[in-house]
Amino acid sequence: MTLEEMKARKKEMGLSNRELAALSGIPLGTVQRILSGETKAPRRAAIEGLEKVLDKSLRTEHSSLVGSNEAFSGVSCLREPSVGYGASAAREIQKGIYTVNDYFAMPNDKRVELIDGVFYDMAAPSNIHQTISMELSFQLSLFVRQNYGECSVHAAPFAVQLDQDDRTMVEPDIVVICSRDGQRYFGCYGAPDLVIEILSPATARKDMTIKLHKYLEAGVKEYWVVNPESRQIIVYKNAVNSLSFHSYNFSEKVPVGIWEDRCHVDLSEIIRELDFLENLRQD
């Protein structure tokens, strides 16, 4: 892929340099120098990392949910979201035919999300994913127990009827809800206060594009994207007429904005465990 093709592809996908760096695991400064042309002979590993995210071969694949229950064998499910989920692309996907009734009718062993009437398949999480999820959930829950009795922390699987309609039901990795009004028996009705998604190869594009737009448009106050590959956390803060984001690494303490930065999440405690799990993958 040429430099011009990379830049065009990045624009098509609606990614910033910071988001591309987080998805590829390439340092932000390196990404900026490559795409600006400042680096005339970038390392092959860096190019391959960028191409892995930008390569056109990674397009949406349609599949059927195959299970013992034949009533659901014809349900169309996307394993990977279509690229380019900017504002126009977000409108484009609103052609799905499925509703929350179809979501609740799914067999228990089929994990999917419903976004604007389209089903998305959800791959089983890895050991690294679950280790991070457990640690984040523990630290947030401990702070809630000690300080904010009305808030609640929930880890996936946990259904969120994000738009308060019958077309979208998502399952974030972690949510924090600070209002009793939004809690339902099945999960959450409306936008949680904080949403955390932990990236995986199967969900990275969806989490960084379509779900980013959906969460912010629905009114989620704070959205964290955790990248185990680059060991970074991108924190989006969503205020009235204002959107800001900041990137942290796993060795830094990350402030939780919905609690006015009085809580700081520290993933440095599990870095050694993550190193061990990474070595298992390489063996």
C-alpha positions in Angstrom: 0.0 0.0 0.0 1.5 3.4 -1.0 1.6 6.4 1.2 -1.2 8.1 -0.8 -3.4 4.9 -0.5 -2.8 4.9 3.2 -3.9 8.5 3.6 -6.9 8.0 1.4 -7.9 4.8 3.3 -7.4 6.6 6.7 -9.7 9.4 5.5 -12.3 6.9 4.2 -12.4 5.2 7.6 -12.7 8.5 9.5 -9.7 7.8 11.7 -7.5 10.4 13.4 -3.7 9.8 13.6 -4.2 9.1 17.3 -6.9 6.5 16.7 -4.8 4.9 13.9 -1.9 4.7 16.3 -4.1 3.0 19.0 -5.5 0.5 16.6 -2.1 -0.4 15.0 0.0 -0.3 18.1 2.4 2.0 16.4 3.6 5.1 18.4 1.6 8.3 17.5 4.8 10.2 16.6 5.8 7.4 14.1 2.4 7.4 12.5 2.5 11.2 12.1 6.0 11.1 10.5 5.1 8.3 8.1 1.8 9.8 6.9 3.4 13.3 6.6 6.2 11.9 4.4 8.8 13.0 6.9 10.1 9.4 7.3 11.4 8.5 3.9 12.1 4.8 4.7 9.9 3.7 7.5 10.5 0.3 9.1 8.7 -2.7 7.6 7.1 -3.5 10.9 5.5 -0.1 11.1 4.2 -0.3 7.6 2.7 -3.7 8.2 1.1 -2.5 11.4 -0.6 0.4 9.5 -1.6 -1.8 6.6 -3.2 -4.3 9.0 -5.7 -1.6 10.0 -6.1 0.1 6.6 -5.9 -2.9 4.2 -9.0 -3.0 2.0 -9.1 -6.8 2.3 -10.5 -6.4 5.8 -14.0 -5.6 4.5 -17.3 -6.6 6.0 -18.1 -10.3 5.9 -21.7 -11.5 6.0 -22.4 -14.8 7.7 -25.3 -16.7 9.1 -25.6 -17.5 12.8 -25.5 -21.3 12.7 -26.9 -23.1 15.7 -29.0 -26.0 16.8 -32.1 -23.8 16.6 -33.0 -23.7 12.9 -35.3 -20.7 13.4 -32.2 -18.5 13.6 -30.0 -20.0 10.9 -31.0 -17.3 8.4 -30.3 -14.3 10.5 -27.7 -12.1 8.8 -24.9 -11.1 11.1 -21.8 -9.0 10.4 -18.6 -10.2 11.8 -16.8 -6.9 11.0 -18.4 -3.5 10.5 -18.2 -1.8 7.2 -15.4 0.8 7.0 -15.9 4.5 7.0 -18.4 5.1 9.8 -18.5 8.9 9.6 -21.8 10.7 9.9 -22.9 9.8 6.4 -21.9 6.1 6.9 -23.7 6.0 10.2 -26.9 7.0 8.4 -26.2 4.4 5.7 -26.3 1.5 8.1 -29.8 2.4 9.3 -31.2 -0.1 6.8 -31.2 -3.1 9.1 -34.5 -5.0 9.5 -34.0 -6.5 13.0 -35.4 -5.2 16.3 -34.8 -5.8 20.0 -37.5 -8.5 19.9 -35.2 -10.4 17.5 -32.3 -9.7 19.9 -34.1 -11.2 22.9 -35.3 -14.2 20.8 -31.7 -15.2 20.0 -30.5 -18.5 21.5 -28.6 -18.1 24.8 -25.4 -19.4 23.2 -25.4 -16.7 20.5 -23.7 -13.4 21.6 -24.6 -10.6 19.2 -25.1 -6.8 19.3 -27.9 -5.0 17.5 -26.9 -1.6 16.0 -29.4 0.3 13.9 -31.3 -2.9 13.0 -28.1 -4.9 12.0 -26.7 -7.8 14.0 -23.0 -8.0 14.7 -21.4 -11.2 15.8 -19.3 -11.1 19.0 -16.2 -13.3 19.3 -15.3 -15.0 22.6 -13.0 -12.7 24.6 -9.3 -13.7 25.1 -7.6 -14.3 28.4 -5.9 -10.9 28.1 -9.2 -9.2 27.5 -10.8 -10.8 30.5 -7.9 -10.0 32.8 -8.1 -6.3 31.9 -11.9 -6.4 32.2 -11.8 -8.0 35.7 -9.2 -5.4 37.0 -11.1 -2.4 35.6 -14.4 -3.7 37.0 -12.8 -4.4 40.4 -11.2 -0.9 40.8 -14.3 0.9 39.6 -16.6 -1.2 41.8 -14.4 -0.7 44.9 -14.5 3.1 44.4 -18.3 3.0 43.9 -18.8 1.0 47.1 -16.6 3.4 49.1 -17.9 6.6 47.6 -21.0 6.6 45.3 -23.7 4.3 46.5 -26.1 5.2 43.7 -23.7 4.2 40.9 -23.4 0.6 39.7 -20.7 -1.1 37.6 -21.6 -3.9 35.2 -19.3 -6.1 33.0 -20.4 -7.9 29.9 -22.6 -9.6 29.1 -24.8 -6.7 29.9 -27.4 -5.3 27.5 -27.8 -1.6 26.9 -30.8 -0.3 24.9 -28.7 2.7 23.9 -31.0 4.8 21.8 -34.2 4.0 23.8 -35.7 2.5 20.6 -36.2 -1.0 19.2 -33.3 -0.9 16.7 -30.2 -0.9 19.0 -29.0 -3.2 21.8 -25.3 -3.2 22.5 -23.2 -5.1 25.0 -20.2 -2.9 26.2 -17.4 -4.6 28.0 -18.0 -2.4 31.1 -20.6 0.2 31.9 -21.1 2.6 34.9 -24.6 3.8 35.6 -25.3 6.5 38.1 -29.0 6.9 37.7 -31.7 4.5 38.9 -33.9 5.8 36.1 -31.8 4.1 33.4 -31.7 0.6 35.1 -33.9 -2.2 33.9 -34.2 -5.9 34.7 -32.6 -6.8 31.4 -29.8 -4.2 31.7 -29.7 -0.4 30.9 -32.2 1.8 29.1 -30.5 4.8 27.6 -26.9 6.0 27.8 -24.7 4.9 30.7 -22.5 7.5 32.3 -19.3 5.6 31.4 -18.6 3.0 28.8 -15.4 1.0 28.4 -14.6 -1.2 25.4 -11.5 -3.4 25.3 -10.2 -3.8 21.7 -9.7 -7.1 20.0 -8.8 -7.9 16.4 -12.5 -8.9 15.8 -14.0 -5.8 17.3 -11.5 -3.0 17.0 -13.0 -1.2 14.0 -16.5 -1.4 15.4 -15.4 0.0 18.8 -13.3 2.8 17.2 -15.8 3.9 14.6 -19.5 3.0 14.7 -19.8 2.5 18.4 -17.7 5.6 19.1 -20.2 7.7 17.2 -23.2 5.8 18.7 -22.1 6.3 22.3 -21.3 9.9 21.9 -24.5 10.7 20.0 -26.5 8.9 22.6 -25.1 11.0 25.4 -22.5 8.8 27.1 -20.5 11.2 29.2 -17.2 9.2 29.0 -16.0 6.5 26.7 -12.8 4.6 27.2 -11.1 2.5 24.4 -8.6 0.1 25.9 -6.0 -1.3 23.5 -4.1 -4.3 24.9 -1.8 -4.4 21.9 -0.4 -0.9 22.3 -1.2 -0.8 26.1 -3.0 2.5 25.7 -6.3 3.9 26.9 -8.0 6.6 24.9 -10.5 8.5 27.1 -13.2 10.5 25.3 -15.1 13.1 27.4 -18.4 14.1 26.0 -19.7 17.5 27.2 -22.3 19.9 25.7 -20.9 21.2 22.4 -17.5 19.8 23.4 -15.6 16.6 22.8 -12.1 16.0 24.1 -9.9 13.0 24.3 -6.6 12.0 25.9 -4.4 9.0 25.6 -2.8 7.2 28.6 -0.5 4.1 28.8 -1.0 1.3 31.2 1.7 2.5 33.5 -0.2 5.8 34.1 -3.1 6.3 36.5 -6.2 7.2 34.5 -8.6 9.7 36.0 -12.4 9.0 35.8 -14.0 12.1 34.7 -17.6 11.3 35.7 -16.4 11.4 39.3 -14.5 14.6 38.8 -11.1 12.8 38.7 -11.4 11.6 42.3 -11.0 8.0 41.1 -7.9 7.0 39.3 -7.6 3.5 37.6 -4.2 1.9 37.7 -3.5 -1.0 35.3 0.2 -1.1 36.3 -0.8 -3.7 38.9 -1.5 -6.3 36.1 1.3 -5.5 33.6 3.3 -8.5 34.8 0.3 -10.8 34.3 -0.3 -9.3 30.8 3.4 -10.0 30.0 2.9 -13.6 31.0 -0.2 -13.9 28.8 1.5 -12.3 25.9 4.3 -14.8 26.1 1.7 -17.6 26.0 0.4 -16.3 22.7 3.9 -16.2 21.2 4.8 -19.7 22.3 
